[in-house]
Amino acid sequence: MEEFTQAEIKELLAFYNSPIGKKFTSKQLKMTQKGIELGKGFAVKVQRLAQKYQW
């Protein structure tokens, strides 16, 4: 209740019980994993770039 009002929670429940909300939750783990992998790849590229400019 610190982050959402009661009305917002009702809206969230409606979303998560809707077809698109159910699809979202079924794919959420896979999307999170893809995001982590993309972040790791980006971090590696930044690290390599930073190493070029180290003294």
N, C-alpha and C positions, 0 to 999 in steps of 0.2 A: 504494500500500500504506500510505500515511500516513493516509488517511481511512477505508479499508475493510479489514476482515479478509478472508482468503481465502474463508471461508465466506460472507461478505456478497457478495463478488464473484460467487460461484457463484449466489447467490440473484438478484442483478441480472441475470446472464446468462439465468437461467431466466425471469425476468420479461420481458426484452426479446425473448426467443425465443417467448414465449407470444402468443396472438392479441391479448390486450388490450395487451401491450407493443408489439407491432407497430403496432397502431392508435394508441397514444400517440405513438410516434416519427413516424408519418406526419402527425400533427396538431400536433406540438410547435412547428414554425415558425409556423404560423398562430396558435396560442394565444399564443406569445411576442409576435407582432406586435400582437395584440389587447390584450395587457397593456401594451405600450408606448404604444399609442394612448390607453388608459384613463388611464395615468399622466400623459401629456401634458395631457389634458383636465382632470385633477384639478389639475395644476400651474398651469394657466391660471386656474382658479377661485380657487386660493389666492393667486396673484399679484394678481388683481383685488381680492380681499378685503383683502390687505395694503396695497394702494395707497390704499384708503379711509381707512386709519388712519395713514398717513404724515404727518408734521408738515411 
